[in-house]
Amino acid sequence: MAGCQNQAPPASPVPQVTTGPALRPPVFDAAFQHLWDDGSAEVSTYTTERLRGGSLRKGTATTVVRRSTFSEDDRVAEADDPKAAQQHDLFPVMQTVWIERYTLGPQPCDEMTTSVVAMSPVEGRAAGTETKTDFSAQSWDGQLFHQLLFDATGIRSHQYSFQKEGDEQITLSYPRDGVSGDALWLWARGMAAPSVDNGQERIVDLLPRLRDAREEHRPLSWTKAKLTRQAGVQKTDQFTVNSEDGRTEMFVVEKTAPFRVLHWQNSDGEHIEFVSSNRMKSWR
């Protein structure tokens, strides 16, 4: 989006810290259902510039956002299962698939992240919380895969890699106000907890994105973060994330449905720019 890169925050009142549950769920109202229950997926393209091996490198990304139905036991989509109607553990989700391509010298590289947010309470967690994250990467060095399954009291972390991080199967802690970094893209679009009104902020525990943890070769550990929403410019809202470790990021989002992310940037100089979007009938 022209004019968004390195956009300065507009002048606004000091955000007010909200009271009540940190993970106030989003509202999935009739207008939301009308938009996302039509059997279509939103397919968008972006240009990216991210740190790769210590340097900013350009790339492209395609993201697919759609509503689906998951099984609590299996933690996979069940829409094609003819026996699904008899299952009692099904719940609605919003799912984002992010596919990014870039090069490192002569190497073509691919990354894919799937983030799944529950639209109803699951495992004792509020609606709008992450229920599953998958990350995979392919390059000349090999392939890797990392999955998180979010349960009532812990997060099952399974990763398989070609360097020191793999292979590993552990259970991570899961604080009551824990937010997955991979859900932040949906959070800024009003599809993931915590719901934040304009001029307000919430303090949460934040888990790094799987992609970031891999790129920086750092373990997954929780950090405190402040999530803020403010009115932006050009019919947009601005969502910011300020972590206690000094990291910051900003989303510039449409003020009206479907609330697409038009621009993203962080304190490392990385940025993502919206190019185009279409709604396509899902293959399911």
Backbone bond lengths (Angstrom), bond angles and torsions (degrees), N, CA, C in turn:
res aa  C-N    CA-C-N  psi(-1)  N-CA   C-N-CA  omega(-1)  CA-C   N-CA-C  phi
1 M - - - 1.462 - - 1.522 109.00 -
2 A 1.331 116.94 122.61 1.450 120.74 -177.31 1.508 110.58 -62.80
3 G 1.331 114.64 136.78 1.458 119.73 176.06 1.501 115.40 85.44
4 C 1.335 117.56 -2.28 1.474 119.37 -178.07 1.512 112.61 -89.65
5 Q 1.321 117.19 -29.68 1.462 119.80 -172.30 1.519 110.66 -59.20
6 N 1.343 114.19 131.95 1.462 122.17 179.76 1.524 112.26 54.68
7 Q 1.327 115.04 37.66 1.459 120.65 -179.56 1.513 110.93 -67.45
8 A 1.321 117.11 131.89 1.459 121.28 179.16 1.512 109.92 -79.52
9 P 1.328 118.24 142.16 1.451 121.24 178.50 1.522 110.52 -62.16
10 P 1.357 117.36 138.33 1.458 119.54 177.80 1.520 110.47 -72.84
11 A 1.331 115.81 156.42 1.456 119.93 176.12 1.514 109.33 -65.45
12 S 1.321 117.37 133.41 1.461 121.34 -177.53 1.512 108.59 -157.14
13 P 1.343 116.66 163.00 1.462 119.65 178.41 1.522 111.30 -62.58
14 V 1.320 115.60 157.30 1.460 120.18 176.65 1.524 108.82 -63.17
15 P 1.364 117.89 126.76 1.454 119.51 -178.35 1.529 111.93 -59.18
16 Q 1.314 115.79 146.82 1.452 121.83 178.31 1.521 109.41 -100.93
17 V 1.328 116.91 130.26 1.455 120.96 177.27 1.518 108.57 -70.15
18 T 1.347 116.88 126.29 1.452 121.12 -177.95 1.517 110.64 -80.20
19 T 1.315 115.02 155.53 1.451 121.07 175.95 1.524 109.38 -103.97
20 G 1.315 117.22 172.50 1.451 121.19 -179.17 1.511 111.05 90.75
21 P 1.345 117.05 -171.21 1.461 120.50 -176.99 1.524 111.78 -58.06
22 A 1.322 116.09 134.67 1.467 119.91 -179.54 1.518 111.11 -61.49
23 L 1.325 117.14 -38.33 1.459 120.91 -176.38 1.530 110.68 -99.30
24 R 1.319 116.45 60.94 1.453 120.10 175.07 1.519 108.42 -62.06
25 P 1.338 118.57 125.57 1.464 119.90 -174.64 1.516 112.28 -70.56
26 P 1.323 117.21 153.46 1.463 120.79 174.62 1.526 110.40 -71.04
27 V 1.329 116.03 168.35 1.464 121.39 179.90 1.528 108.89 -101.84
28 F 1.320 116.02 116.50 1.460 121.43 176.11 1.530 107.54 -101.65
29 D 1.341 115.89 78.06 1.467 121.08 -171.57 1.529 111.17 -87.86
30 A 1.345 115.80 -171.21 1.460 120.85 -176.41 1.525 111.92 -62.48
31 A 1.333 116.90 -38.37 1.465 119.96 179.17 1.531 110.54 -64.78
32 F 1.329 116.31 -39.78 1.465 120.74 177.61 1.526 109.91 -62.85
33 Q 1.338 116.60 -47.02 1.455 120.54 -179.10 1.521 111.01 -62.25
34 H 1.325 116.88 -39.88 1.462 120.09 -179.19 1.526 110.76 -62.01
35 L 1.325 116.84 -37.93 1.454 121.08 -178.22 1.516 112.63 -74.07
36 W 1.339 117.22 -41.41 1.460 120.19 -169.22 1.521 114.57 -103.86
37 D 1.321 119.00 -7.60 1.465 120.61 -179.42 1.521 112.75 -99.14
38 D 1.330 117.67 22.58 1.462 120.36 -178.00 1.518 112.82 -94.00
39 G 1.333 117.46 7.97 1.457 120.71 178.89 1.514 114.43 79.34
40 S 1.346 116.90 10.94 1.459 120.64 -179.68 1.521 110.81 -106.52
41 A 1.309 115.14 162.06 1.460 122.19 174.66 1.514 108.67 -119.15
42 E 1.316 116.59 145.41 1.459 122.17 174.26 1.518 108.41 -90.62
43 V 1.328 116.69 120.77 1.459 122.11 -179.38 1.527 107.89 -114.71
44 S 1.330 116.80 117.64 1.466 121.87 -176.46 1.523 110.16 -124.51
45 T 1.325 115.38 154.40 1.462 120.75 176.42 1.527 109.50 -119.87
46 Y 1.321 115.19 148.98 1.460 122.69 -178.54 1.528 109.70 -139.76
47 T 1.318 116.19 155.53 1.464 121.30 164.82 1.526 106.86 -100.44
48 T 1.315 116.65 146.89 1.463 121.09 -176.83 1.525 110.35 -130.80
49 E 1.320 114.80 153.81 1.466 122.35 168.49 1.516 106.42 -141.93
50 R 1.321 115.76 110.50 1.461 120.60 -172.54 1.527 110.43 -134.40
51 L 1.329 113.79 159.96 1.458 119.97 176.22 1.518 110.07 -70.88
52 R 1.306 115.21 124.76 1.463 122.21 176.72 1.522 107.22 -135.29
53 G 1.320 116.63 112.59 1.451 119.33 -179.04 1.514 113.10 63.27
54 G 1.339 117.06 30.12 1.454 121.13 176.91 1.513 115.45 92.30
55 S 1.338 118.20 -5.00 1.458 121.56 -179.57 1.521 110.16 -127.13
56 L 1.336 116.37 149.14 1.459 120.92 176.07 1.524 109.09 -74.41
57 R 1.329 115.74 128.18 1.461 120.69 -179.52 1.524 109.35 -132.54
58 K 1.325 114.97 142.28 1.450 121.03 -177.53 1.528 110.81 -80.93
59 G 1.336 115.38 152.41 1.443 121.01 177.48 1.515 110.31 -158.81
60 T 1.310 115.89 -174.75 1.462 122.19 176.39 1.520 108.12 -132.08
61 A 1.315 115.79 155.42 1.464 119.96 -179.16 1.524 110.21 -141.90
62 T 1.309 115.11 148.01 1.460 123.32 171.72 1.521 107.22 -123.01
63 T 1.329 116.94 132.03 1.462 120.17 178.18 1.522 109.33 -122.83
64 V 1.325 115.78 138.21 1.464 122.89 179.11 1.528 107.69 -119.69
65 V 1.328 116.83 121.39 1.462 122.22 -179.50 1.523 108.14 -119.44
66 R 1.314 117.03 130.24 1.463 120.34 179.32 1.509 110.23 -157.15
67 R 1.308 114.28 161.67 1.451 121.00 173.53 1.514 108.60 -89.01
68 S 1.336 116.99 142.86 1.453 121.40 179.56 1.525 108.83 -146.29
69 T 1.320 115.97 -179.09 1.461 122.98 177.70 1.519 108.57 -126.21
70 F 1.332 116.28 126.00 1.453 121.68 -177.61 1.526 110.64 -112.97
71 S 1.333 114.80 157.86 1.456 122.34 171.84 1.521 108.98 -96.71
72 E 1.327 117.15 131.42 1.458 120.92 179.81 1.524 111.18 -65.82
73 D 1.321 117.01 -37.64 1.464 120.10 -179.59 1.525 111.62 -72.75
74 D 1.331 116.78 -48.92 1.457 120.90 -174.54 1.523 113.16 -85.77
75 R 1.325 116.91 -23.40 1.463 124.69 -178.51 1.531 111.27 56.91
76 V 1.308 116.03 40.47 1.467 122.78 174.52 1.519 108.47 -136.49
77 A 1.342 115.86 162.90 1.463 120.50 178.01 1.521 110.35 -67.14
78 E 1.323 116.54 139.70 1.456 121.56 -175.98 1.526 112.77 -121.03
79 A 1.327 117.35 13.98 1.463 119.80 -173.04 1.529 113.19 -63.45
80 D 1.335 117.76 -28.70 1.459 120.48 -177.05 1.528 113.08 -91.54
81 D 1.315 118.27 -2.07 1.453 121.91 -176.75 1.524 109.44 -81.49
82 P 1.344 118.99 117.83 1.466 120.11 -179.93 1.514 113.26 -63.01
83 K 1.340 117.67 -18.34 1.457 120.71 179.06 1.528 112.21 -92.91
84 A 1.336 116.26 3.93 1.459 119.85 -174.65 1.521 112.16 -60.07
85 A 1.337 116.26 -32.99 1.467 119.44 -177.92 1.524 111.93 -62.35
86 Q 1.342 117.64 -24.02 1.451 121.22 -179.57 1.531 112.69 -90.08
87 Q 1.314 117.56 -6.97 1.450 119.79 -178.06 1.524 110.57 -81.17
88 H 1.320 115.06 144.68 1.460 120.60 -178.30 1.533 112.22 -110.22
89 D 1.339 116.34 2.62 1.469 118.80 -177.84 1.525 111.86 -108.24
90 L 1.332 117.95 18.34 1.452 121.12 -177.64 1.520 111.31 -82.53
91 F 1.326 116.62 146.67 1.459 121.21 176.94 1.528 109.11 -148.85
92 P 1.339 117.61 149.57 1.467 120.94 -179.08 1.520 111.31 -78.47
93 V 1.328 116.00 147.57 1.468 121.16 -179.54 1.522 109.76 -139.48
94 M 1.339 114.36 158.74 1.457 121.68 164.29 1.525 106.83 -107.68
95 Q 1.312 115.41 130.94 1.464 120.77 -174.16 1.524 110.19 -123.81
96 T 1.321 115.66 132.01 1.458 122.22 174.90 1.521 109.70 -117.85
97 V 1.314 115.82 128.20 1.469 121.89 173.58 1.522 107.43 -112.30
98 W 1.329 116.30 121.70 1.461 122.46 -178.05 1.522 107.92 -114.01
99 I 1.334 116.84 118.14 1.461 122.63 -179.48 1.524 107.81 -116.68
100 E 1.322 117.15 119.40 1.464 121.52 -175.31 1.524 110.04 -124.52
101 R 1.349 115.13 139.11 1.461 121.60 -179.55 1.519 109.43 -127.59
102 Y 1.344 115.76 139.73 1.456 122.00 179.16 1.520 107.92 -157.67
103 T 1.333 116.86 175.12 1.465 120.51 178.52 1.516 109.97 -125.95
104 L 1.320 115.79 146.60 1.466 124.04 171.74 1.519 106.65 -120.79
105 G 1.349 116.03 97.03 1.457 118.69 -172.64 1.516 109.03 63.67
106 P 1.337 117.42 -125.48 1.470 119.08 178.63 1.529 113.38 -83.87
107 Q 1.347 117.11 -3.68 1.458 119.72 -173.44 1.531 112.73 -84.56
108 P 1.329 118.41 122.84 1.461 120.16 167.51 1.530 108.72 -81.42
109 C 1.330 116.68 131.34 1.468 121.18 -176.35 1.519 110.13 -126.26
110 D 1.323 115.37 146.07 1.460 121.71 179.72 1.525 109.66 -131.51
111 E 1.328 115.63 141.60 1.460 122.10 173.14 1.520 109.02 -132.23
112 M 1.322 115.53 147.80 1.459 120.29 177.45 1.521 108.64 -142.25
113 T 1.338 115.26 128.31 1.462 121.43 176.71 1.515 108.89 -123.91
114 T 1.319 116.43 130.69 1.460 122.04 174.43 1.520 108.27 -115.50
115 S 1.324 116.05 122.58 1.466 122.45 179.83 1.520 108.46 -117.54
116 V 1.337 116.68 127.70 1.464 121.82 -176.59 1.524 109.32 -122.77
117 V 1.333 116.45 120.16 1.459 122.88 -178.61 1.524 109.40 -112.64
118 A 1.325 116.91 129.26 1.462 121.73 -179.54 1.524 110.39 -73.91
119 M 1.336 116.41 137.92 1.459 121.29 178.20 1.526 112.29 -94.87
120 S 1.323 117.01 -0.13 1.458 122.38 176.07 1.524 107.73 -141.23
121 P 1.342 119.17 161.36 1.464 120.06 -179.91 1.532 111.91 -59.46
122 V 1.330 116.09 132.37 1.468 122.50 -179.90 1.515 108.26 -139.86
123 E 1.324 116.77 138.80 1.462 121.76 177.94 1.532 111.62 55.57
124 G 1.335 116.84 34.20 1.449 120.91 178.94 1.520 114.13 73.82
125 R 1.323 117.08 9.20 1.459 122.32 -179.97 1.526 110.13 -104.77
126 A 1.331 115.61 152.81 1.457 120.90 -176.46 1.523 111.40 -67.75
127 A 1.329 116.17 155.36 1.455 120.71 171.30 1.526 108.79 -58.15
128 G 1.318 115.66 143.35 1.459 120.26 -179.38 1.507 114.65 94.69
129 T 1.332 118.07 2.45 1.458 120.55 178.74 1.531 110.52 -96.96
130 E 1.324 114.90 153.37 1.462 121.54 -179.76 1.528 109.87 -64.72
131 T 1.323 115.82 137.37 1.466 120.02 176.64 1.523 112.22 -115.30
132 K 1.366 116.48 -21.97 1.464 119.50 -179.90 1.523 109.41 -161.41
133 T 1.334 115.91 139.55 1.464 121.90 173.81 1.519 108.82 -134.98
134 D 1.323 116.38 132.20 1.461 122.61 173.46 1.518 109.12 -121.55
135 F 1.331 116.18 138.72 1.460 121.07 174.46 1.522 108.74 -135.75
136 S 1.328 116.17 134.17 1.465 120.17 175.72 1.520 108.86 -138.87
137 A 1.324 116.13 154.41 1.463 122.18 179.17 1.517 109.07 -145.05
138 Q 1.326 114.58 144.92 1.456 120.89 179.93 1.522 109.13 -134.55
139 S 1.318 116.44 133.27 1.463 121.90 176.38 1.525 107.86 -155.40
140 W 1.330 116.46 -176.05 1.459 118.89 177.61 1.516 112.02 -65.30
141 D 1.332 116.99 -19.95 1.464 119.71 178.74 1.519 112.04 -73.70
142 G 1.331 117.28 -23.07 1.457 120.82 -178.14 1.519 111.48 139.78
143 Q 1.331 115.62 -159.49 1.452 121.97 -178.49 1.520 109.74 -124.64
144 L 1.336 115.63 151.81 1.460 119.95 173.74 1.517 109.47 -142.23
145 F 1.326 115.48 156.73 1.460 122.16 -179.67 1.518 108.52 -145.67
146 H 1.333 116.20 135.70 1.460 121.87 179.16 1.527 107.81 -138.50
147 Q 1.316 116.61 129.00 1.465 121.75 -179.23 1.522 110.10 -128.69
148 L 1.341 115.16 139.66 1.460 122.63 172.63 1.520 108.93 -119.80
149 L 1.330 116.48 130.55 1.457 122.81 174.16 1.521 107.43 -117.59
150 F 1.342 116.50 120.31 1.452 122.86 -172.34 1.528 109.56 -93.18
151 D 1.335 116.30 112.37 1.461 122.51 -179.03 1.529 110.23 -104.82
152 A 1.321 116.75 -170.40 1.464 120.94 -174.95 1.526 112.30 -65.07
153 T 1.324 117.41 -43.53 1.466 120.11 -173.75 1.523 113.77 -122.84
154 G 1.322 117.86 -3.98 1.453 120.34 -179.29 1.513 111.49 -155.39
155 I 1.325 116.06 173.03 1.458 122.83 -179.71 1.522 108.27 -122.92
156 R 1.325 116.55 119.33 1.452 120.67 177.03 1.526 109.40 -78.11
157 S 1.325 116.30 119.40 1.459 122.29 -178.23 1.519 109.58 -113.14
158 H 1.325 116.64 116.15 1.459 122.39 179.45 1.523 108.18 -122.04
159 Q 1.320 117.16 122.70 1.455 118.99 177.22 1.516 111.30 -136.73
160 Y 1.315 113.90 145.78 1.455 122.66 -177.86 1.525 106.54 -134.45
161 S 1.329 116.00 121.16 1.448 119.04 -170.06 1.520 110.44 -144.56
162 F 1.338 114.73 -176.45 1.462 121.04 179.60 1.519 111.33 -116.53
163 Q 1.334 117.51 7.38 1.455 120.60 176.23 1.522 108.94 -126.77
164 K 1.323 118.23 -162.59 1.459 121.76 -170.86 1.530 113.40 -62.85
165 E 1.349 117.78 -23.80 1.457 119.46 -177.15 1.524 113.64 -68.27
166 G 1.286 119.45 -26.00 1.464 121.28 -175.93 1.521 109.92 -111.31
167 D 1.302 116.76 164.62 1.453 128.38 -10.52 1.537 107.51 -91.27
168 E 1.365 115.25 144.20 1.452 118.01 -172.37 1.521 109.40 -151.46
169 Q 1.332 115.31 136.95 1.463 121.70 174.13 1.521 107.63 -133.40
170 I 1.344 115.98 109.58 1.460 121.32 -177.03 1.524 109.38 -136.30
171 T 1.326 116.47 170.89 1.459 122.18 174.15 1.523 108.42 -116.43
172 L 1.331 116.05 123.24 1.455 122.23 179.49 1.519 110.28 -91.29
173 S 1.321 116.62 155.68 1.463 120.43 173.68 1.524 109.37 -68.05
174 Y 1.333 116.21 159.27 1.461 121.09 -178.15 1.521 109.46 -142.54
175 P 1.333 118.23 89.26 1.477 120.99 -179.46 1.523 111.19 -63.58
176 R 1.333 115.68 157.06 1.462 120.74 -176.08 1.526 111.95 -62.40
177 D 1.324 118.03 -29.20 1.461 120.38 179.67 1.522 111.09 -106.71
178 G 1.338 116.37 27.96 1.453 120.86 -177.91 1.517 112.83 -73.94
179 V 1.331 116.02 135.57 1.461 123.04 178.36 1.524 108.45 -124.87
180 S 1.309 116.42 131.55 1.459 121.05 176.84 1.522 109.98 -79.34
181 G 1.338 116.62 133.15 1.454 119.93 176.64 1.516 112.58 -59.82
182 D 1.331 117.03 -29.26 1.460 120.20 179.94 1.519 112.46 -73.78
183 A 1.342 118.20 -10.68 1.464 121.36 176.08 1.521 112.49 -92.79
184 L 1.336 118.26 -4.41 1.465 120.41 -174.27 1.525 112.44 -64.89
185 W 1.328 118.33 -32.24 1.465 120.48 178.19 1.526 109.86 -61.89
186 L 1.343 117.08 -41.84 1.462 120.90 176.76 1.522 111.06 -73.86
187 W 1.339 117.43 -32.54 1.470 120.54 177.63 1.523 110.27 -60.42
188 A 1.320 117.17 -45.52 1.462 120.40 -179.58 1.525 112.05 -64.48
189 R 1.327 117.32 -20.84 1.465 121.70 179.16 1.526 112.27 -94.29
190 G 1.327 117.53 5.73 1.455 120.90 179.03 1.509 113.98 78.30
191 M 1.331 118.34 20.28 1.465 122.54 -177.59 1.517 112.84 -110.24
192 A 1.314 118.61 -1.51 1.464 121.49 -177.69 1.518 109.78 -140.67
193 A 1.320 115.75 151.90 1.460 121.92 178.26 1.536 109.56 -74.59
194 P 1.342 115.83 149.35 1.460 127.60 5.68 1.528 112.32 -92.71
195 S 1.324 116.09 143.03 1.450 120.53 173.63 1.532 108.88 -71.22
196 V 1.322 116.55 129.37 1.466 121.99 -176.76 1.526 108.63 -128.94
197 D 1.326 117.05 127.21 1.456 121.50 177.58 1.524 110.10 -80.94
198 N 1.333 115.68 163.04 1.464 120.09 176.73 1.517 110.58 -58.16
199 G 1.331 115.97 134.95 1.447 121.01 178.89 1.510 114.66 79.74
200 Q 1.331 117.73 11.28 1.459 121.50 -179.07 1.520 110.75 -121.10
201 E 1.325 115.38 163.96 1.460 121.05 177.71 1.515 109.40 -142.25
202 R 1.324 115.17 157.93 1.462 121.59 176.91 1.518 109.33 -136.02
203 I 1.334 114.89 142.22 1.463 121.40 177.32 1.523 107.99 -99.33
204 V 1.340 116.83 126.05 1.456 121.49 -178.12 1.525 109.42 -135.91
205 D 1.336 115.65 168.56 1.460 121.47 167.14 1.524 106.98 -90.56
206 L 1.329 116.70 131.07 1.460 121.61 -174.49 1.531 110.77 -118.78
207 L 1.323 115.72 132.68 1.457 122.89 176.20 1.523 108.77 -100.62
208 P 1.339 119.69 133.62 1.467 120.71 -177.75 1.530 111.86 -60.15
209 R 1.317 115.15 153.60 1.461 120.53 170.81 1.524 109.40 -61.94
210 L 1.314 116.32 147.14 1.461 119.34 178.76 1.530 110.84 -63.09
211 R 1.309 116.83 -37.27 1.459 120.28 179.21 1.530 110.67 -62.70
212 D 1.331 116.89 -43.44 1.465 120.63 -178.94 1.523 111.40 -66.97
213 A 1.339 116.23 -42.14 1.460 119.78 178.90 1.525 110.66 -60.86
214 R 1.320 115.65 -38.89 1.463 119.71 179.81 1.527 111.60 -69.43
215 E 1.342 116.82 -46.17 1.457 121.20 -177.12 1.524 111.13 -61.75
216 E 1.347 116.28 -37.63 1.459 120.80 -177.13 1.520 112.86 -95.17
217 H 1.335 116.91 -2.30 1.462 122.51 179.67 1.531 110.50 52.74
218 R 1.325 115.42 49.98 1.469 119.99 178.62 1.521 109.56 -121.86
219 P 1.321 117.10 150.04 1.470 119.83 -179.32 1.520 111.25 -70.21
220 L 1.321 115.32 157.63 1.460 120.41 175.82 1.522 108.91 -77.93
221 S 1.319 116.52 117.15 1.454 120.90 177.84 1.520 108.79 -146.04
222 W 1.322 116.57 149.26 1.453 122.35 -174.69 1.518 111.29 -78.69
223 T 1.326 115.62 145.45 1.459 122.11 173.95 1.525 108.57 -138.53
224 K 1.313 117.67 150.33 1.454 120.99 177.10 1.529 109.39 -73.43
225 A 1.342 115.29 142.45 1.457 120.11 179.14 1.514 110.01 -144.84
226 K 1.326 115.16 149.25 1.462 121.65 176.78 1.525 108.58 -107.07
227 L 1.328 116.37 121.87 1.455 122.00 178.95 1.524 108.50 -103.69
228 T 1.325 116.58 127.30 1.458 121.79 -173.14 1.520 110.64 -131.45
229 R 1.341 114.67 145.42 1.471 120.75 174.59 1.524 108.92 -126.42
230 Q 1.343 115.80 133.11 1.454 121.83 177.63 1.516 109.99 -139.84
231 A 1.324 116.76 153.38 1.458 120.93 174.06 1.525 108.71 -65.69
232 G 1.332 115.93 133.40 1.452 120.66 -179.57 1.515 111.66 -100.66
233 V 1.320 115.45 -148.28 1.464 121.55 178.52 1.529 108.47 -121.44
234 Q 1.345 116.01 165.28 1.469 121.88 176.95 1.529 111.44 54.29
235 K 1.350 116.12 47.48 1.463 122.49 175.43 1.524 111.83 60.52
236 T 1.327 116.03 42.76 1.460 121.27 179.40 1.523 110.03 -130.36
237 D 1.322 115.15 162.71 1.456 123.03 167.67 1.517 107.83 -114.83
238 Q 1.320 115.05 155.33 1.454 120.99 -178.35 1.520 110.11 -119.38
239 F 1.318 116.25 125.45 1.460 123.01 179.30 1.524 108.03 -113.74
240 T 1.327 117.09 128.29 1.458 120.53 -178.28 1.518 110.81 -123.78
241 V 1.323 115.21 150.91 1.464 123.91 177.72 1.516 107.33 -126.44
242 N 1.318 117.35 118.90 1.465 122.66 178.29 1.523 108.38 -119.57
243 S 1.324 116.16 110.71 1.456 121.60 -178.06 1.527 110.42 -91.88
244 E 1.330 116.25 153.08 1.460 120.24 -178.67 1.518 112.35 -67.89
245 D 1.336 117.49 -15.56 1.464 119.91 176.47 1.530 112.26 -84.69
246 G 1.349 116.75 5.96 1.458 120.93 176.58 1.511 114.92 94.87
247 R 1.311 118.30 -6.29 1.462 120.93 179.37 1.529 109.80 -77.76
248 T 1.320 116.11 141.03 1.463 120.97 176.73 1.524 109.17 -134.85
249 E 1.319 115.88 153.67 1.450 121.35 173.09 1.519 109.33 -150.84
250 M 1.338 115.81 157.84 1.450 121.23 -176.21 1.524 110.51 -139.44
251 F 1.331 115.76 136.96 1.458 123.05 174.03 1.522 108.52 -113.65
252 V 1.328 117.30 132.74 1.459 122.31 170.90 1.524 106.70 -107.00
253 V 1.332 116.11 119.01 1.460 122.28 -168.13 1.528 110.12 -126.07
254 E 1.322 116.33 144.13 1.462 121.22 174.54 1.524 110.27 -55.37
255 K 1.323 115.92 141.39 1.458 120.16 -179.66 1.535 112.04 -78.77
256 T 1.330 117.44 -18.35 1.460 122.24 -179.08 1.528 109.95 -119.88
257 A 1.335 116.05 160.98 1.463 122.05 -179.00 1.534 110.07 -57.47
258 P 1.352 116.57 141.11 1.473 128.44 11.23 1.530 114.95 -90.92
259 F 1.341 118.83 16.65 1.469 122.38 175.01 1.530 112.41 59.09
260 R 1.321 114.92 48.10 1.465 118.87 179.49 1.530 111.24 -70.86
261 V 1.327 116.01 148.11 1.462 121.25 174.76 1.524 107.73 -79.58
262 L 1.336 116.62 119.22 1.458 121.90 -178.22 1.518 112.91 -94.43
263 H 1.314 116.26 -25.29 1.467 120.41 -178.66 1.524 108.85 -158.00
264 W 1.334 114.88 143.71 1.465 121.26 174.94 1.515 107.92 -139.44
265 Q 1.332 115.97 142.38 1.465 120.41 175.01 1.519 109.33 -151.21
266 N 1.347 115.98 159.03 1.459 119.93 175.98 1.519 110.47 -134.90
267 S 1.322 115.46 178.22 1.461 121.28 -174.57 1.519 113.03 -74.22
268 D 1.340 118.25 -7.16 1.461 121.42 176.08 1.519 112.45 -89.58
269 G 1.342 117.03 1.08 1.458 120.25 -179.00 1.512 113.85 90.63
270 E 1.326 117.61 0.77 1.456 120.35 176.83 1.531 109.71 -73.86
271 H 1.326 116.43 148.95 1.464 119.34 175.58 1.526 110.31 -154.46
272 I 1.329 115.01 156.17 1.460 123.77 -179.98 1.521 107.41 -134.05
273 E 1.362 117.32 134.12 1.452 122.11 -176.48 1.525 110.67 -123.17
274 F 1.313 115.63 132.48 1.454 122.15 177.84 1.529 110.47 -68.34
275 V 1.364 116.54 139.06 1.462 121.97 178.30 1.529 111.07 -114.76
276 S 1.337 117.13 -56.69 1.457 119.79 -176.58 1.529 109.51 -160.04
277 S 1.345 115.79 166.31 1.454 120.63 -178.45 1.519 110.10 -153.45
278 N 1.334 116.00 144.44 1.461 122.66 176.16 1.513 109.40 -142.18
279 R 1.329 115.92 153.54 1.457 120.86 171.39 1.520 108.20 -101.90
280 M 1.338 115.16 130.37 1.457 120.76 -176.02 1.517 108.83 -130.11
281 K 1.314 116.69 146.75 1.446 120.43 177.79 1.521 109.72 -63.96
282 S 1.329 114.95 132.69 1.460 119.66 -179.14 1.519 109.94 -68.06
283 W 1.337 114.99 153.71 1.461 119.99 176.56 1.514 112.51 -75.79
284 R 1.328 116.68 -10.22 1.463 119.59 179.29 1.513 109.71 -83.95
